[in-house]
Amino acid sequence: MKRIAIALLAGVAAVVGFGHNASAADLSWTGFYIGVHGGAAWQSTPGWNFTDPNGIFLGVNLGGSSALGAVAGLQVGYNWQFTPVWVVGAEGDFSWTSLSDHRTDALFVPVPAGSPLGGSSLAMSSNTDWLSSLRAKIGYNGLWNTLFYATGGGAIRQTEYAAQAVVTPATVSNTSFTNVKGGWVAGAGAEWMATPNILLRVEYLYYGFTNNQSASAPWFQNLAALAIPANYSWGRENIQVFRVAGSYKF
């Protein structure tokens, strides 16, 4: 009986040990993955500006503002677990966004308020269509099958710009164009390995696009006093994203 008990205990220990080793091997972070993400985005920009080189209108600063929207997209990457607790990787992603900012003000001439041009108007807008990034990652896998990581790299975004200055219905300056601009991104997150193939995460990313965007647009009525185009300038954009994601690891 004693021998049978010892044999049973040995068998149980062997099964438990095998299961533990298999689980540890199965839960390696090393491998390619692909997935989807979604969340909220917040865009902030300093003042936008209008200037009239003709000297007819005073310059206008449309003060700093922010816009709240949503993001959704895809990510693909590779992780390498080079020690039991440290993981490095690389990831590329693409996100569609719904970030839209629209500002308006009046145009004034530098003469008394009774001027017939005192009620002219200015409108400027920007709409960010998408964001994309290529980032490096480094993380610590020391707790609850969860990877706590920092990430950073390069980013690009596409934004649609538009502006219109109205003097009278017959005298209008307007412009619209689409611009793709590069920048940088940095952030952090936590990713849980729910199964050997399913990864779930929460993540924060900060995008910086540091250069202003500017454009000139002619006045559509050929008045000698307005022969020089009006100038528009949009301030640099900073975008913050909080998102959740799910990935399948191969």
TIVEX-732696 format. One record per residue: x, y, z of N, C-alpha, C in turn; residue number from 1. Coordinates in steps of 0.05 Angstrom, whole numbers, plus 5000, padded with zeros to 4 digits. Layout:
TIVEX-732696
[[X; Y; Z]; [X; Y; Z]; [X; Y; Z]; NUM] ...
//
This chain:
TIVEX-732696
[[5017; 4976; 5000]; [5000; 5000; 5000]; [5017; 5025; 5000]; 1] [[5038; 5024; 5017]; [5056; 5047; 5018]; [5070; 5052; 4991]; 2] [[5077; 5030; 4978]; [5090; 5033; 4951]; [5071; 5044; 4931]; 3] [[5045; 5036; 4933]; [5025; 5046; 4914]; [5021; 5077; 4919]; 4] [[5020; 5084; 4944]; [5016; 5113; 4950]; [5039; 5129; 4940]; 5] [[5064; 5119; 4945]; [5087; 5133; 4935]; [5087; 5136; 4905]; 6] [[5079; 5114; 4891]; [5077; 5114; 4862]; [5057; 5134; 4852]; 7] [[5033; 5136; 4866]; [5013; 5155; 4858]; [5022; 5183; 4862]; 8] [[5035; 5188; 4885]; [5045; 5215; 4890]; [5066; 5223; 4869]; 9] [[5083; 5205; 4862]; [5103; 5210; 4842]; [5090; 5216; 4815]; 10] [[5069; 5201; 4809]; [5055; 5206; 4783]; [5042; 5233; 4783]; 11] [[5028; 5241; 4805]; [5016; 5267; 4806]; [5036; 5289; 4804]; 12] [[5059; 5286; 4818]; [5080; 5306; 4816]; [5090; 5309; 4788]; 13] [[5093; 5287; 4774]; [5103; 5288; 4747]; [5083; 5302; 4728]; 14] [[5057; 5296; 4732]; [5037; 5309; 4715]; [5036; 5339; 4721]; 15] [[5036; 5346; 4747]; [5036; 5375; 4754]; [5061; 5389; 4743]; 16] [[5084; 5376; 4746]; [5108; 5388; 4736]; [5108; 5391; 4706]; 17] [[5098; 5372; 4692]; [5096; 5373; 4663]; [5077; 5395; 4654]; 18] [[5054; 5397; 4669]; [5034; 5418; 4662]; [5045; 5445; 4667]; 19] [[5060; 5449; 4689]; [5072; 5475; 4695]; [5092; 5483; 4674]; 20] [[5109; 5464; 4667]; [5130; 5470; 4646]; [5117; 5476; 4620]; 21] [[5096; 5461; 4612]; [5083; 5466; 4587]; [5070; 5494; 4587]; 22] [[5057; 5500; 4610]; [5044; 5526; 4612]; [5064; 5549; 4609]; 23] [[5087; 5546; 4623]; [5107; 5567; 4621]; [5117; 5570; 4593]; 24] [[5120; 5548; 4578]; [5130; 5550; 4551]; [5108; 5562; 4533]; 25] [[5083; 5553; 4538]; [5061; 5564; 4521]; [5058; 5594; 4524]; 26] [[5064; 5605; 4548]; [5059; 5633; 4553]; [5082; 5651; 4546]; 27] [[5100; 5641; 4529]; [5121; 5658; 4520]; [5110; 5681; 4503]; 28] [[5121; 5705; 4507]; [5112; 5729; 4492]; [5124; 5729; 4463]; 29] [[5144; 5713; 4458]; [5157; 5714; 4432]; [5138; 5706; 4409]; 30] [[5137; 5722; 4388]; [5121; 5716; 4365]; [5109; 5740; 4352]; 31] [[5099; 5735; 4328]; [5084; 5756; 4313]; [5055; 5757; 4323]; 32] [[5043; 5781; 4320]; [5015; 5784; 4328]; [5002; 5805; 4310]; 33] [[4975; 5803; 4308]; [4959; 5823; 4293]; [4933; 5827; 4308]; 34] [[4922; 5851; 4307]; [4898; 5856; 4322]; [4884; 5882; 4315]; 35] [[4864; 5889; 4331]; [4848; 5913; 4327]; [4848; 5929; 4353]; 36] [[4842; 5956; 4350]; [4841; 5973; 4373]; [4820; 5994; 4369]; 37] [[4812; 6007; 4391]; [4793; 6029; 4390]; [4794; 6045; 4416]; 38] [[4786; 6070; 4414]; [4786; 6086; 4439]; [4779; 6115; 4433]; 39] [[4789; 6132; 4451]; [4783; 6161; 4450]; [4809; 6176; 4443]; 40] [[4805; 6199; 4430]; [4828; 6216; 4422]; [4821; 6245; 4430]; 41] [[4842; 6260; 4437]; [4839; 6288; 4445]; [4861; 6304; 4431]; 42] [[4853; 6324; 4415]; [4873; 6340; 4400]; [4873; 6368; 4410]; 43] [[4896; 6379; 4415]; [4899; 6407; 4424]; [4917; 6422; 4405]; 44] [[4910; 6447; 4399]; [4927; 6464; 4383]; [4927; 6492; 4394]; 45] [[4949; 6507; 4392]; [4949; 6535; 4400]; [4934; 6552; 4379]; 46] [[4937; 6578; 4381]; [4921; 6596; 4364]; [4927; 6592; 4334]; 47] [[4906; 6595; 4318]; [4908; 6597; 4289]; [4907; 6627; 4282]; 48] [[4920; 6634; 4259]; [4923; 6662; 4253]; [4915; 6669; 4224]; 49] [[4904; 6693; 4221]; [4898; 6705; 4194]; [4913; 6732; 4193]; 50] [[4926; 6736; 4170]; [4939; 6763; 4166]; [4932; 6771; 4137]; 51] [[4930; 6798; 4134]; [4924; 6810; 4108]; [4947; 6828; 4100]; 52] [[4966; 6819; 4082]; [4989; 6835; 4075]; [4980; 6861; 4061]; 53] [[4955; 6863; 4051]; [4946; 6888; 4039]; [4942; 6910; 4059]; 54] [[4940; 6903; 4085]; [4936; 6923; 4105]; [4907; 6932; 4108]; 55] [[4888; 6919; 4095]; [4860; 6927; 4096]; [4848; 6917; 4123]; 56] [[4855; 6892; 4130]; [4843; 6880; 4154]; [4864; 6877; 4176]; 57] [[4855; 6879; 4201]; [4873; 6873; 4223]; [4877; 6843; 4224]; 58] [[4901; 6834; 4235]; [4906; 6806; 4239]; [4887; 6795; 4260]; 59] [[4881; 6769; 4257]; [4863; 6755; 4275]; [4877; 6731; 4286]; 60] [[4875; 6727; 4313]; [4885; 6702; 4325]; [4861; 6687; 4336]; 61] [[4856; 6664; 4325]; [4835; 6646; 4335]; [4847; 6629; 4357]; 62] [[4842; 6635; 4382]; [4856; 6624; 4405]; [4857; 6594; 4406]; 63] [[4874; 6584; 4424]; [4878; 6555; 4427]; [4852; 6541; 4433]; 64] [[4851; 6516; 4424]; [4826; 6501; 4426]; [4833; 6471; 4428]; 65] [[4813; 6455; 4433]; [4817; 6426; 4434]; [4792; 6412; 4422]; 66] [[4796; 6388; 4413]; [4775; 6373; 4400]; [4776; 6344; 4411]; 67] [[4753; 6332; 4416]; [4751; 6305; 4426]; [4739; 6288; 4404]; 68] [[4750; 6264; 4399]; [4740; 6246; 4379]; [4745; 6217; 4386]; 69] [[4743; 6200; 4366]; [4747; 6171; 4370]; [4768; 6161; 4351]; 70] [[4780; 6139; 4357]; [4800; 6125; 4340]; [4792; 6096; 4338]; 71] [[4799; 6084; 4316]; [4796; 6055; 4312]; [4815; 6046; 4290]; 72] [[4826; 6022; 4293]; [4845; 6014; 4273]; [4857; 5986; 4278]; 73] [[4880; 5982; 4266]; [4894; 5956; 4265]; [4922; 5960; 4275]; 74] [[4933; 5939; 4287]; [4962; 5938; 4295]; [4974; 5911; 4288]; 75] [[5000; 5911; 4282]; [5014; 5887; 4276]; [5042; 5890; 4288]; 76] [[5053; 5868; 4299]; [5079; 5871; 4311]; [5093; 5845; 4318]; 77] [[5116; 5847; 4330]; [5131; 5823; 4338]; [5144; 5829; 4366]; 78] [[5142; 5809; 4384]; [5154; 5810; 4410]; [5176; 5789; 4412]; 79] [[5197; 5795; 4427]; [5218; 5776; 4433]; [5223; 5777; 4463]; 80] [[5218; 5754; 4476]; [5223; 5751; 4505]; [5251; 5741; 4509]; 81] [[5270; 5760; 4514]; [5298; 5752; 4515]; [5308; 5744; 4542]; 82] [[5292; 5748; 4563]; [5297; 5737; 4590]; [5270; 5729; 4601]; 83] [[5269; 5715; 4624]; [5243; 5708; 4635]; [5224; 5731; 4640]; 84] [[5235; 5755; 4645]; [5217; 5778; 4653]; [5219; 5802; 4634]; 85] [[5237; 5802; 4615]; [5240; 5825; 4597]; [5233; 5818; 4568]; 86] [[5218; 5836; 4556]; [5208; 5833; 4528]; [5214; 5858; 4512]; 87] [[5224; 5855; 4488]; [5226; 5878; 4470]; [5210; 5871; 4445]; 88] [[5203; 5892; 4430]; [5187; 5887; 4406]; [5185; 5912; 4388]; 89] [[5171; 5908; 4366]; [5166; 5930; 4348]; [5138; 5927; 4338]; 90] [[5124; 5950; 4334]; [5096; 5950; 4326]; [5090; 5973; 4306]; 91] [[5074; 5967; 4287]; [5063; 5987; 4269]; [5033; 5987; 4271]; 92] [[5021; 6011; 4269]; [4992; 6013; 4271]; [4981; 6034; 4253]; 93] [[4955; 6032; 4248]; [4940; 6051; 4232]; [4913; 6056; 4245]; 94] [[4906; 6082; 4249]; [4881; 6088; 4263]; [4865; 6109; 4247]; 95] [[4840; 6103; 4242]; [4822; 6124; 4232]; [4813; 6141; 4255]; 96] [[4809; 6167; 4251]; [4802; 6185; 4272]; [4778; 6202; 4264]; 97] [[4765; 6214; 4284]; [4743; 6232; 4280]; [4748; 6258; 4295]; 98] [[4772; 6269; 4292]; [4780; 6294; 4305]; [4775; 6317; 4287]; 99] [[4757; 6335; 4295]; [4749; 6358; 4279]; [4749; 6384; 4296]; 100] [[4762; 6405; 4286]; [4764; 6431; 4300]; [4755; 6453; 4281]; 101] [[4736; 6469; 4289]; [4725; 6491; 4272]; [4724; 6516; 4289]; 102] [[4735; 6538; 4279]; [4736; 6564; 4294]; [4727; 6587; 4276]; 103] [[4713; 6606; 4287]; [4704; 6629; 4272]; [4709; 6655; 4288]; 104] [[4711; 6677; 4273]; [4714; 6704; 4286]; [4706; 6724; 4264]; 105] [[4707; 6750; 4272]; [4701; 6771; 4254]; [4727; 6784; 4243]; 106] [[4726; 6796; 4220]; [4748; 6811; 4209]; [4742; 6841; 4213]; 107] [[4762; 6856; 4220]; [4758; 6885; 4225]; [4779; 6901; 4210]; 108] [[4771; 6924; 4201]; [4789; 6943; 4188]; [4799; 6963; 4210]; 109] [[4823; 6973; 4208]; [4833; 6991; 4228]; [4822; 7019; 4226]; 110] [[4796; 7022; 4226]; [4782; 7048; 4225]; [4759; 7046; 4245]; 111] [[4744; 7068; 4250]; [4723; 7067; 4269]; [4703; 7045; 4264]; 112] [[4689; 7037; 4286]; [4670; 7014; 4285]; [4648; 7017; 4264]; 113] [[4643; 7042; 4255]; [4621; 7045; 4236]; [4629; 7037; 4208]; 114] [[4653; 7027; 4203]; [4662; 7019; 4177]; [4643; 6998; 4165]; 115] [[4636; 7000; 4139]; [4619; 6980; 4127]; [4631; 6952; 4126]; 116] [[4658; 6950; 4130]; [4671; 6924; 4130]; [4674; 6913; 4158]; 117] [[4663; 6925; 4178]; [4667; 6916; 4205]; [4655; 6889; 4212]; 118] [[4636; 6880; 4196]; [4623; 6854; 4201]; [4632; 6831; 4185]; 119] [[4655; 6834; 4171]; [4665; 6812; 4154]; [4674; 6789; 4172]; 120] [[4674; 6765; 4161]; [4678; 6741; 4177]; [4702; 6724; 4169]; 121] [[4711; 6708; 4187]; [4733; 6689; 4183]; [4726; 6662; 4195]; 122] [[4731; 6641; 4180]; [4726; 6613; 4190]; [4750; 6596; 4182]; 123] [[4760; 6580; 4201]; [4783; 6562; 4196]; [4776; 6535; 4209]; 124] [[4786; 6513; 4196]; [4780; 6487; 4207]; [4803; 6467; 4201]; 125] [[4804; 6446; 4217]; [4822; 6423; 4211]; [4808; 6398; 4219]; 126] [[4811; 6377; 4203]; [4799; 6351; 4208]; [4821; 6330; 4204]; 127] [[4829; 6316; 4225]; [4849; 6295; 4224]; [4836; 6269; 4215]; 128] [[4844; 6259; 4192]; [4831; 6235; 4181]; [4842; 6209; 4193]; 129] [[4869; 6208; 4195]; [4881; 6183; 4206]; [4909; 6188; 4218]; 130] [[4917; 6169; 4235]; [4943; 6169; 4248]; [4956; 6142; 4242]; 131] [[4983; 6143; 4240]; [4998; 6118; 4237]; [5024; 6120; 4251]; 132] [[5035; 6098; 4262]; [5061; 6100; 4276]; [5076; 6074; 4272]; 133] [[5102; 6076; 4276]; [5120; 6053; 4277]; [5137; 6057; 4302]; 134] [[5134; 6038; 4322]; [5145; 6042; 4348]; [5161; 6018; 4358]; 135] [[5181; 6024; 4375]; [5195; 6003; 4390]; [5181; 6000; 4417]; 136] [[5183; 5976; 4430]; [5171; 5971; 4456]; [5192; 5957; 4474]; 137] [[5191; 5963; 4499]; [5205; 5947; 4519]; [5187; 5944; 4543]; 138] [[5186; 5919; 4554]; [5167; 5914; 4575]; [5177; 5895; 4596]; 139] [[5165; 5896; 4619]; [5171; 5878; 4642]; [5148; 5859; 4647]; 140] [[5153; 5833; 4646]; [5133; 5813; 4649]; [5137; 5799; 4675]; 141] [[5131; 5813; 4697]; [5136; 5801; 4723]; [5112; 5795; 4740]; 142] [[5088; 5800; 4729]; [5064; 5799; 4746]; [5040; 5790; 4730]; 143] [[5026; 5770; 4739]; [4999; 5762; 4728]; [4998; 5758; 4698]; 144] [[5019; 5747; 4686]; [5020; 5744; 4657]; [5015; 5770; 4643]; 145] [[5024; 5792; 4655]; [5019; 5819; 4644]; [5045; 5833; 4638]; 146] [[5046; 5845; 4614]; [5070; 5859; 4605]; [5065; 5889; 4609]; 147] [[5081; 5902; 4626]; [5080; 5931; 4630]; [5102; 5943; 4613]; 148] [[5095; 5961; 4594]; [5114; 5969; 4574]; [5114; 5999; 4569]; 149] [[5136; 6008; 4558]; [5139; 6035; 4547]; [5144; 6032; 4517]; 150] [[5135; 6052; 4502]; [5137; 6051; 4473]; [5142; 6078; 4461]; 151] [[5155; 6080; 4438]; [5160; 6105; 4425]; [5171; 6101; 4397]; 152] [[5167; 6122; 4380]; [5178; 6120; 4353]; [5168; 6143; 4336]; 153] [[5165; 6138; 4310]; [5157; 6158; 4291]; [5127; 6156; 4285]; 154] [[5115; 6178; 4276]; [5086; 6178; 4270]; [5081; 6196; 4246]; 155] [[5059; 6191; 4233]; [5049; 6209; 4212]; [5019; 6211; 4215]; 156] [[5008; 6233; 4204]; [4979; 6237; 4205]; [4971; 6251; 4180]; 157] [[4945; 6248; 4172]; [4934; 6263; 4150]; [4912; 6281; 4160]; 158] [[4913; 6307; 4153]; [4894; 6326; 4162]; [4884; 6343; 4138]; 159] [[4858; 6348; 4138]; [4845; 6366; 4119]; [4842; 6394; 4131]; 160] [[4852; 6414; 4117]; [4850; 6441; 4126]; [4832; 6457; 4108]; 161] [[4819; 6477; 4120]; [4802; 6496; 4104]; [4801; 6522; 4118]; 162] [[4799; 6544; 4102]; [4796; 6571; 4113]; [4781; 6588; 4093]; 163] [[4766; 6607; 4104]; [4751; 6626; 4087]; [4749; 6653; 4101]; 164] [[4756; 6674; 4087]; [4752; 6702; 4096]; [4732; 6715; 4077]; 165] [[4711; 6726; 4088]; [4690; 6738; 4072]; [4688; 6768; 4078]; 166] [[4692; 6784; 4057]; [4688; 6813; 4059]; [4660; 6820; 4052]; 167] [[4652; 6813; 4028]; [4625; 6815; 4018]; [4619; 6789; 4003]; 168] [[4595; 6783; 3995]; [4590; 6759; 3979]; [4606; 6758; 3954]; 169] [[4615; 6781; 3944]; [4631; 6781; 3919]; [4661; 6781; 3924]; 170] [[4669; 6785; 3949]; [4698; 6786; 3955]; [4705; 6766; 3977]; 171] [[4715; 6743; 3968]; [4720; 6721; 3986]; [4748; 6709; 3981]; 172] [[4762; 6702; 4002]; [4787; 6687; 4000]; [4783; 6660; 4014]; 173] [[4787; 6639; 4000]; [4784; 6613; 4013]; [4805; 6593; 4003]; 174] [[4810; 6573; 4019]; [4829; 6552; 4012]; [4821; 6526; 4026]; 175] [[4828; 6504; 4014]; [4824; 6478; 4026]; [4845; 6459; 4014]; 176] [[4857; 6442; 4031]; [4877; 6424; 4022]; [4881; 6402; 4042]; 177] [[4894; 6381; 4034]; [4900; 6358; 4052]; [4930; 6356; 4055]; 178] [[4939; 6351; 4079]; [4968; 6350; 4085]; [4975; 6325; 4101]; 179] [[4997; 6311; 4094]; [5008; 6289; 4109]; [5033; 6299; 4122]; 180] [[5035; 6296; 4149]; [5058; 6307; 4164]; [5069; 6286; 4183]; 181] [[5096; 6287; 4186]; [5109; 6269; 4204]; [5113; 6281; 4232]; 182] [[5117; 6264; 4252]; [5122; 6272; 4279]; [5132; 6250; 4296]; 183] [[5126; 6250; 4321]; [5136; 6229; 4339]; [5113; 6220; 4358]; 184] [[5117; 6197; 4371]; [5097; 6187; 4389]; [5111; 6172; 4412]; 185] [[5100; 6174; 4436]; [5110; 6160; 4459]; [5087; 6153; 4477]; 186] [[5090; 6131; 4492]; [5068; 6123; 4510]; [5075; 6100; 4527]; 187] [[5055; 6088; 4539]; [5059; 6065; 4557]; [5033; 6049; 4557]; 188] [[5035; 6025; 4567]; [5011; 6008; 4568]; [5016; 5983; 4585]; 189] [[4994; 5967; 4587]; [4995; 5941; 4601]; [4980; 5921; 4583]; 190] [[4993; 5898; 4579]; [4981; 5878; 4561]; [4980; 5852; 4576]; 191] [[4957; 5839; 4576]; [4952; 5814; 4590]; [4951; 5791; 4570]; 192] [[4966; 5770; 4575]; [4964; 5746; 4558]; [4942; 5728; 4569]; 193] [[4918; 5731; 4558]; [4895; 5716; 4568]; [4897; 5686; 4563]; 194] [[4908; 5679; 4539]; [4914; 5652; 4531]; [4940; 5653; 4516]; 195] [[4952; 5630; 4509]; [4977; 5631; 4494]; [4975; 5647; 4468]; 196] [[4950; 5651; 4458]; [4947; 5665; 4432]; [4931; 5691; 4434]; 197] [[4919; 5697; 4456]; [4902; 5721; 4458]; [4915; 5742; 4477]; 198] [[4920; 5766; 4466]; [4932; 5788; 4481]; [4912; 5811; 4483]; 199] [[4908; 5821; 4507]; [4889; 5843; 4512]; [4905; 5866; 4526]; 200] [[4900; 5891; 4517]; [4916; 5913; 4528]; [4899; 5938; 4532]; 201] [[4910; 5956; 4549]; [4902; 5984; 4551]; [4927; 6000; 4546]; 202] [[4924; 6024; 4532]; [4948; 6038; 4523]; [4942; 6068; 4521]; 203] [[4963; 6084; 4528]; [4962; 6113; 4524]; [4985; 6121; 4506]; 204] [[4978; 6138; 4486]; [4998; 6148; 4467]; [4995; 6178; 4464]; 205] [[5019; 6191; 4463]; [5019; 6220; 4458]; [5034; 6225; 4432]; 206] [[5021; 6239; 4413]; [5032; 6245; 4387]; [5039; 6275; 4386]; 207] [[5063; 6281; 4377]; [5071; 6309; 4373]; [5077; 6315; 4344]; 208] [[5064; 6336; 4333]; [5069; 6345; 4306]; [5076; 6375; 4309]; 209] [[5102; 6381; 4308]; [5112; 6407; 4319]; [5111; 6430; 4300]; 210] [[5108; 6426; 4274]; [5109; 6449; 4255]; [5081; 6460; 4250]; 211] [[5080; 6487; 4248]; [5055; 6500; 4239]; [5049; 6493; 4210]; 212] [[5024; 6496; 4203]; [5015; 6492; 4175]; [5005; 6519; 4165]; 213] [[5014; 6527; 4142]; [5006; 6553; 4131]; [4998; 6551; 4102]; 214] [[4982; 6571; 4094]; [4973; 6572; 4066]; [4966; 6601; 4059]; 215] [[4968; 6608; 4033]; [4959; 6634; 4023]; [4937; 6629; 4003]; 216] [[4918; 6647; 4003]; [4895; 6644; 3984]; [4888; 6672; 3973]; 217] [[4884; 6674; 3947]; [4878; 6700; 3935]; [4849; 6708; 3941]; 218] [[4844; 6734; 3940]; [4817; 6744; 3940]; [4805; 6741; 3913]; 219] [[4781; 6731; 3911]; [4769; 6724; 3885]; [4760; 6748; 3869]; 220] [[4757; 6772; 3881]; [4750; 6796; 3866]; [4776; 6811; 3861]; 221] [[4780; 6820; 3837]; [4805; 6833; 3829]; [4804; 6863; 3837]; 222] [[4806; 6868; 3862]; [4808; 6896; 3872]; [4838; 6902; 3876]; 223] [[4846; 6925; 3867]; [4874; 6932; 3869]; [4884; 6931; 3898]; 224] [[4867; 6940; 3917]; [4875; 6942; 3944]; [4879; 6914; 3957]; 225] [[4867; 6893; 3944]; [4868; 6866; 3955]; [4884; 6848; 3935]; 226] [[4904; 6859; 3922]; [4918; 6843; 3902]; [4936; 6821; 3915]; 227] [[4944; 6825; 3940]; [4962; 6806; 3953]; [4945; 6785; 3967]; 228] [[4951; 6759; 3965]; [4935; 6739; 3978]; [4934; 6741; 4009]; 229] [[4913; 6732; 4021]; [4911; 6731; 4050]; [4927; 6706; 4059]; 230] [[4937; 6708; 4084]; [4953; 6686; 4096]; [4939; 6674; 4119]; 231] [[4940; 6647; 4120]; [4928; 6631; 4142]; [4949; 6613; 4154]; 232] [[4948; 6610; 4181]; [4967; 6593; 4195]; [4953; 6577; 4216]; 233] [[4957; 6550; 4216]; [4946; 6533; 4237]; [4969; 6524; 4255]; 234] [[4965; 6526; 4281]; [4986; 6518; 4300]; [4991; 6488; 4300]; 235] [[5013; 6481; 4314]; [5022; 6453; 4315]; [5000; 6437; 4330]; 236] [[4999; 6411; 4323]; [4979; 6394; 4335]; [4992; 6375; 4355]; 237] [[4979; 6371; 4378]; [4987; 6350; 4397]; [4962; 6333; 4401]; 238] [[4965; 6307; 4398]; [4943; 6288; 4399]; [4948; 6267; 4421]; 239] [[4929; 6263; 4439]; [4931; 6243; 4459]; [4909; 6222; 4454]; 240] [[4918; 6196; 4457]; [4900; 6174; 4451]; [4900; 6155; 4474]; 241] [[4876; 6147; 4483]; [4873; 6125; 4503]; [4857; 6104; 4489]; 242] [[4868; 6079; 4487]; [4854; 6059; 4471]; [4857; 6031; 4484]; 243] [[4839; 6013; 4477]; [4841; 5985; 4485]; [4846; 5969; 4459]; 244] [[4858; 5946; 4462]; [4864; 5930; 4438]; [4864; 5900; 4445]; 245] [[4858; 5885; 4424]; [4860; 5856; 4426]; [4876; 5846; 4402]; 246] [[4894; 5827; 4407]; [4912; 5816; 4386]; [4912; 5786; 4387]; 247] [[4918; 5774; 4364]; [4922; 5745; 4362]; [4952; 5740; 4357]; 248] [[4964; 5725; 4375]; [4993; 5719; 4373]; [4997; 5692; 4359]; 249] [[5013; 5691; 4339]; [5017; 5666; 4324]; [5039; 5649; 4337]; 250] 
//
